[in-house]
């Protein structure tokens, strides 16, 4: 179905909400639209909420494409450190987040996967 984005500027992050069945193409298009649009700011971290997602159509190749795109965004914007907190209460999204993490080893992006949304939010707001 979709990936939508909501800003939480006061706490320094945006929320990506993954809902329904999502394909590789839909995932990548949603991120490109958001990062190339008017709302995103380079100083924002991300809380990815996959609690309502059906990710059976997401593949390792799709995650690799997203990781490469995000690395390009980070490089273009001169970002040295970015945090992504993944709220993944189900097994498949949790495992896919771990695969994504393996693709970003050379990136300024740090990802941590949580099964509790409050812990995911807390980690984002902690000072480096």
C-alpha positions in Angstrom: 0.0 0.0 0.0 2.3 2.8 1.1 5.0 4.4 3.1 4.0 7.8 4.4 6.1 10.4 6.2 5.3 12.7 9.1 7.7 15.3 10.6 8.5 15.5 14.3 10.7 18.6 14.1 10.6 19.3 17.9 12.3 16.0 18.6 14.6 16.0 15.6 13.2 13.1 13.5 10.6 12.1 11.0 8.3 9.1 11.2 8.0 6.8 8.2 4.9 4.7 8.6 4.8 1.5 6.5 1.2 0.2 5.9 -0.1 -2.8 4.0 1.6 -4.7 1.3 4.6 -2.7 -0.1 6.8 -3.5 -3.1 10.4 -2.7 -3.6 9.4 0.0 -6.2 6.8 1.6 -3.9 9.3 1.7 -1.0 12.0 3.3 -3.1 9.6 5.8 -4.8 8.2 6.9 -1.4 11.7 7.6 -0.1 12.8 9.4 -3.2 9.6 11.6 -3.2 10.1 12.5 0.5 13.9 13.2 0.4 13.6 15.2 -2.9 10.5 17.1 -1.7 10.0 20.2 0.3 9.5 18.7 3.8 12.7 16.7 4.5 15.6 18.5 6.3 19.2 17.0 6.5 19.2 17.4 10.3 16.4 14.9 10.9 16.8 11.3 12.0 14.2 8.6 11.2 11.7 6.4 13.1 10.6 3.7 10.7 7.3 2.2 12.0 6.6 -1.2 10.3 4.0 -2.3 12.7 1.2 -2.3 10.1 3.3 -3.5 7.1 3.1 -6.6 5.0 6.7 -6.8 3.7 6.5 -10.2 1.9 7.3 -8.4 -1.4 10.4 -6.6 -0.1 13.6 -8.3 -1.3 17.3 -8.0 -0.5 17.8 -6.3 -3.9 15.1 -3.7 -3.0 16.8 -3.1 0.4 20.2 -2.7 -1.4 18.7 -0.2 -3.8 17.2 1.8 -0.9 20.6 1.7 0.9 22.4 3.0 -2.2 19.9 5.8 -2.6 20.2 6.8 1.1 24.0 6.8 0.8 23.7 9.1 -2.1 21.4 11.4 -0.1 23.8 11.4 2.8 26.8 12.2 0.6 25.1 14.9 -1.4 24.1 16.6 1.9 27.4 16.2 3.6 25.9 14.2 6.5 28.4 12.6 8.8 25.9 10.9 11.2 22.3 9.9 10.7 20.2 7.7 13.0 17.4 5.4 11.9 15.4 3.7 14.6 13.3 0.8 13.2 10.2 -0.2 15.1 9.6 -3.8 14.0 7.3 -5.8 16.3 7.0 -8.7 13.8 9.7 -11.1 12.7 9.8 -10.4 9.0 10.3 -6.6 9.3 12.8 -7.2 12.1 14.9 -9.5 9.8 14.6 -7.2 6.8 15.8 -4.3 8.9 18.9 -6.4 9.9 19.5 -7.1 6.2 19.2 -3.3 5.4 21.7 -2.7 8.2 24.2 -5.0 6.5 24.0 -2.9 3.3 24.8 0.4 5.1 28.1 -0.6 6.8 30.0 2.1 4.9 27.4 4.7 5.4 27.0 7.5 8.0 23.6 5.9 8.8 23.3 4.0 12.1 20.3 1.8 12.4 19.0 0.1 15.5 16.0 -2.3 15.5 13.4 -2.3 18.3 10.3 -4.3 19.2 9.1 -1.5 21.5 8.2 1.8 20.0 9.0 3.8 23.1 12.6 2.4 23.1 12.9 3.2 19.4 11.9 6.9 20.1 14.2 7.1 23.1 17.2 5.9 21.2 16.6 8.6 18.5 16.5 11.4 21.1 19.6 10.4 22.9 22.7 12.6 22.4 25.6 11.0 20.5 
